[in-house]
Amino acid sequence: MPPPPASLPAEPRRLPAPIAAGQPWTALAPMQDVTDLAFLQVISRYGAPDFFFTEFFRVHVQSRPEPHILRSILENTTGRPVFAQLIGESVPHLVRTVQALLACPVAGIDLNLGCPAPKIYRKNVGGGLLRDPARIDEILGALRAAVPGLLTVKMRIGFDDPANFGRILELVNRHAVDLLTVHGRTVKEMYRGEVRYDLIAQAVQTVRCPVLANGNITSAGRAADVLARTGAAGVMIGRHAIRNPWIFRQCRERFAGRPVSVVTLADVRAYIEHLYRATTTPGGPERLQVARMKKYLNFVGQGVDPDGVFLQAMRRAQTEAELFSVCDRHLLGEPARAFPPEPHPGLLARPNREGALETCSLDNVPA
């Protein structure tokens, strides 16, 4: 027999207020090997989102909260709240991890029900759990009992189809989840195909908590359109915030009916320099840092030139000098030229991967 629904708290749990009072919320999506402390600090320089989410803490029998992820909570100076995301399926170990994380200044606990990486869902965690609503029921019940504050969920619309979507929305209500983020694709679709904004709208109409819309939100204009189509309370943006870290500030401008700030190629060159320095490990190999930067520049390059010449040249660079020579050639030749708010069509961030082997992690980018 299923457990009774979670009782409502004596005092309503409240989400942190948005930076601009009365506006829709914005959030930076959790991205493995990207949304670490350094990246959060860099993003905040250009216009922080209302919420941050950590990379997921992997939860299993031997797990402990990873120190490098804890840093994004304990050492964060952005002034914005940080939710700790968990991925796992063992109730005792999830509860144990929650207890450890609640000793930290987290804004809340987030459950990952959406990671589409095959190495993740084959373990029946992340997006794999969408095949098993009964297991989700058990996990959410345990987490709700363990989390006195904010409990949030990030999910996709289903594993290979949306058959379980309505049932899982009922569980979100049953266990008094405080915020739901919906990526409008299935796990098997990964990052291909059309986003089902109609199903995000269904979630908005069904659940009692606010909903963030996620999936292919490429610009401030697109964010406004998605909010109009779905009725969502806000947007979560991932890969397009790597390309354009100004996107959250631009969203606030668009939501307020003000002109959206124009970013120049010179601005992008300065962002790349800042990101390179912020993510460099002192004493680390130069070639390793150059390879790491390509993970970010594969997305930045989608807005530099429509023919992908920057992307091709950047991927061949092996040293810091070579990498910045490419940046200078393509970004400082016309420094005042506007960086487009939308990516150029047809440019893949990860050739030979994005179509069929996309994952929720952004590591292993071809050099």
C-alpha positions in Angstrom: 0.0 0.0 0.0 1.5 3.4 -0.9 2.6 5.7 1.9 0.2 8.6 2.7 0.9 11.9 0.9 3.3 14.3 2.6 1.6 16.7 5.0 1.9 20.4 4.3 4.5 22.2 6.5 3.3 24.4 9.3 5.1 27.3 7.7 5.0 27.3 3.9 8.4 26.6 2.3 9.3 29.5 0.1 11.7 29.5 -2.9 14.4 32.2 -2.8 13.2 35.5 -4.4 14.3 36.3 -7.9 17.0 38.9 -8.4 14.4 41.1 -10.1 11.2 41.1 -7.9 8.1 39.9 -9.7 10.0 38.4 -12.7 10.1 34.7 -13.7 12.9 32.7 -12.2 16.0 31.8 -14.0 18.3 28.9 -13.2 21.6 27.5 -14.5 21.2 23.8 -15.3 23.5 21.4 -13.5 26.1 20.1 -16.0 28.7 17.5 -15.0 32.3 18.7 -15.2 31.1 22.2 -16.0 29.0 23.8 -13.2 31.8 23.7 -10.7 32.8 26.6 -8.3 35.0 28.3 -10.9 32.2 28.3 -13.6 29.6 29.5 -11.2 31.8 32.4 -10.2 32.5 33.3 -13.8 28.8 33.2 -14.8 28.0 35.5 -11.9 30.3 38.1 -13.3 28.2 38.5 -16.4 24.8 38.2 -14.7 24.0 35.4 -12.3 20.8 33.4 -12.5 18.4 33.4 -9.6 19.4 29.8 -8.7 22.4 27.5 -9.1 22.3 23.7 -9.0 25.4 21.7 -8.3 26.8 18.9 -10.5 25.1 15.8 -9.2 26.5 14.1 -6.1 26.7 10.4 -7.0 25.0 8.3 -4.2 25.8 4.7 -3.6 26.9 2.4 -0.8 30.4 3.8 -0.6 29.8 7.4 -1.6 30.5 10.5 0.3 29.7 14.0 -1.0 32.5 14.8 -3.4 34.8 17.6 -2.1 35.1 19.4 -5.4 31.3 19.6 -5.7 31.0 20.7 -2.0 33.3 23.6 -2.9 30.5 25.1 -5.1 28.4 25.3 -2.0 30.9 26.1 0.8 33.1 28.5 -1.1 30.4 30.2 -3.3 30.6 34.0 -3.2 28.1 34.7 -5.9 25.4 35.7 -3.4 22.9 33.3 -5.2 21.4 30.2 -3.6 22.8 26.8 -4.6 20.7 23.6 -4.6 22.5 20.3 -4.1 21.6 17.7 -6.8 21.7 14.0 -6.0 21.6 11.0 -8.4 21.0 7.5 -7.0 18.3 5.0 -6.2 19.2 3.5 -2.8 16.9 5.1 -0.3 19.1 4.6 2.8 22.2 6.1 1.0 20.2 9.0 -0.4 18.9 9.8 3.0 22.4 9.5 4.5 23.7 11.9 1.8 20.9 14.4 2.4 21.7 14.5 6.1 25.4 15.3 5.3 24.4 18.0 2.8 21.9 19.7 5.1 24.8 20.5 7.4 26.0 22.8 4.5 24.4 26.1 3.4 22.3 24.6 0.6 19.2 26.2 -0.6 17.6 22.8 -1.0 18.0 19.2 -2.2 17.3 18.4 -5.9 16.7 14.8 -7.3 18.0 14.1 -10.7 15.4 12.2 -12.8 16.7 13.2 -16.2 20.3 12.4 -16.9 20.3 10.7 -20.4 23.8 9.3 -20.3 23.6 5.5 -21.1 26.2 4.8 -18.4 23.9 6.5 -15.9 20.4 5.2 -16.9 21.7 1.6 -17.2 22.2 1.8 -13.4 18.5 2.7 -13.0 19.4 6.2 -11.8 18.9 9.6 -13.3 16.6 9.3 -16.4 16.5 5.5 -15.9 14.2 5.9 -12.9 11.5 7.3 -15.2 10.8 3.6 -16.1 9.9 2.9 -12.5 7.3 5.2 -11.0 6.9 2.9 -7.9 10.6 3.4 -7.1 10.3 7.2 -7.6 7.3 7.1 -5.2 9.5 5.4 -2.6 12.5 7.8 -3.1 10.4 11.0 -3.0 8.6 9.8 0.1 11.9 9.2 1.9 13.5 12.5 0.7 10.4 14.5 1.7 10.6 13.0 5.2 14.3 13.7 5.4 14.3 17.3 4.0 12.6 19.9 6.2 13.3 22.6 3.7 13.1 22.8 -0.1 12.9 19.6 -2.1 13.1 19.9 -5.9 13.1 17.6 -8.9 14.6 17.8 -12.4 13.1 15.4 -14.8 12.5 14.6 -18.4 9.1 13.7 -19.9 9.8 10.0 -20.0 12.4 7.3 -20.8 11.5 6.4 -24.4 8.0 7.9 -24.4 5.8 10.0 -22.0 3.7 7.1 -20.9 4.6 7.6 -17.2 4.7 11.4 -17.3 1.2 11.9 -15.7 1.9 9.4 -13.0 5.1 11.0 -12.0 3.5 14.4 -11.9 1.0 13.0 -9.4 3.9 11.8 -7.3 5.4 15.4 -7.4 2.1 16.5 -5.8 1.8 13.6 -3.5 5.2 14.3 -1.9 4.9 18.1 -1.8 7.8 18.8 -4.1 8.6 22.5 -3.9 10.0 23.1 -7.5 9.9 21.0 -10.6 12.1 21.4 -13.6 10.9 19.6 -16.8 13.2 19.0 -19.8 10.7 18.5 -22.6 12.4 15.5 -24.3 12.7 11.8 -23.4 15.8 10.2 -22.1 16.3 8.3 -25.4 16.0 11.6 -27.4 18.9 13.0 -25.4 19.4 16.5 -26.9 17.9 15.7 -30.3 14.5 16.5 -31.7 11.8 19.0 -30.8 11.2 19.9 -27.2 7.6 19.0 -26.1 6.6 22.4 -24.6 3.0 21.1 -24.6 4.0 18.6 -22.0 5.8 21.2 -19.9 2.5 23.2 -20.1 0.7 20.0 -18.9 3.1 19.9 -15.9 2.3 23.6 -15.1 -1.4 22.8 -15.1 -1.0 19.6 -13.0 1.5 20.2 -10.2 1.0 22.5 -7.3 4.5 23.8 -7.2 6.3 26.2 -9.6 7.7 24.6 -12.8 10.9 25.6 -14.6 10.9 25.0 -18.4 14.1 23.4 -19.7 15.3 22.4 -23.2 16.6 24.4 -26.1 16.3 27.8 -24.5 18.8 29.5 -26.6 18.3 33.2 -25.9 16.3 35.8 -23.9 13.8 36.0 -26.7 13.4 32.2 -26.8 13.0 32.2 -23.0 10.1 34.7 -23.2 8.5 32.7 -26.0 8.7 29.4 -24.0 7.3 31.1 -20.9 4.4 32.3 -23.0 3.8 28.9 -24.5 4.0 26.9 -21.2 2.9 29.2 -18.5 6.0 28.1 -16.5 7.3 30.1 -13.5 10.7 30.4 -15.0 13.4 28.8 -17.2 16.5 26.6 -16.6 19.3 27.1 -19.1 22.3 24.9 -19.6 24.5 24.6 -22.6 23.5 28.0 -24.0 24.7 29.7 -20.9 28.2 28.3 -21.7 28.0 30.0 -25.1 26.5 33.2 -23.8 27.1 33.8 -20.0 25.1 37.1 -20.4 21.9 35.2 -21.1 20.5 35.5 -17.6 21.0 39.3 -17.5 19.5 39.5 -21.0 16.5 37.4 -19.8 15.8 39.9 -17.0 16.0 42.8 -19.5 13.6 41.0 -21.8 11.2 40.1 -19.0 11.2 43.8 -17.9 10.5 45.0 -21.5 13.8 46.7 -21.8 16.3 46.5 -24.7 18.4 43.4 -24.5 22.1 44.1 -24.0 24.3 43.7 -27.1 27.4 41.5 -26.6 30.4 42.1 -28.9 33.1 39.8 -30.1 35.5 41.7 -27.9 33.3 40.9 -24.9 33.4 37.2 -25.8 37.2 37.3 -26.1 37.4 38.8 -22.5 35.0 36.0 -21.3 37.2 33.3 -22.7 40.3 34.8 -21.0 38.5 35.0 -17.7 37.2 31.5 -18.0 40.6 30.1 -18.9 42.3 31.8 -15.9 39.4 30.8 -13.5 39.5 27.1 -14.5 43.2 26.7 -14.5 44.7 24.4 -11.9 47.9 25.9 -10.6 50.9 23.8 -11.8 48.6 21.7 -14.0 49.7 20.7 -17.5 49.1 23.4 -20.2 47.8 20.8 -22.7 45.3 19.6 -20.2 43.9 23.1 -19.6 43.8 23.8 -23.4 41.8 20.5 -23.8 39.5 21.5 -20.9 38.8 24.9 -22.5 37.7 23.3 -25.7 34.8 21.8 -23.8 33.5 25.4 -23.3 34.7 26.8 -26.7 32.8 24.1 -28.6 29.7 26.0 -27.4 31.0 29.5 -27.6 32.1 28.7 -31.2 28.5 28.2 -32.3 28.0 31.9 -32.2 31.3 33.1 -33.7 31.0 32.5 -37.4 28.3 30.6 -39.5 30.8 28.5 -41.3 32.5 27.0 -38.2 36.0 28.2 -39.1 36.6 29.3 -35.5 35.5 25.9 -34.2 37.8 24.0 -36.7 40.8 26.2 -35.8 40.2 26.1 -32.1 40.0 22.3 -32.1 43.5 22.1 -33.6 45.2 24.3 -31.0 47.5 22.4 -28.6 49.0 25.2 -26.5 47.7 28.3 -24.7 49.5 30.5 -27.2 47.9 28.7 -30.2 44.5 28.8 -28.6 44.5 32.5 -27.9 46.0 33.2 -31.3 42.9 31.6 -32.8 40.6 33.7 -30.4 42.4 36.9 -31.3 42.2 36.2 -35.0 38.5 35.5 -35.0 37.2 37.8 -32.2 39.5 40.8 -32.3 39.5 41.3 -36.1 36.1 43.0 -35.8 35.9 43.5 -32.0 32.7 45.7 -32.1 30.8 43.2 -34.2 27.8 41.9 -32.3 27.9 38.3 -31.0 24.5 36.8 -32.1 22.0 36.0 -29.4 21.2 32.7 -31.2 23.7 30.0 -32.2 24.4 29.7 -35.9 22.2 26.9 -37.3 23.9 23.6 -38.2 27.0 24.0 -36.0 27.4 21.0 -33.7 29.2 21.6 -30.4 30.6 18.1 -30.5 30.9 16.6 -34.0 30.3 12.9 -34.3 28.8 12.9 -30.8 25.9 15.4 -30.6 23.6 13.4 -32.9 23.9 10.0 -31.4 26.1 9.9 -28.3 25.1 13.0 -26.3 25.3 12.7 -22.6 24.5 14.8 -19.5 28.2 15.2 -19.0 30.2 17.5 -21.1 33.5 15.7 -20.7 35.4 13.7 -23.4 35.0 16.5 -25.9 37.1 15.7 -29.0 40.3 17.8 -29.1 
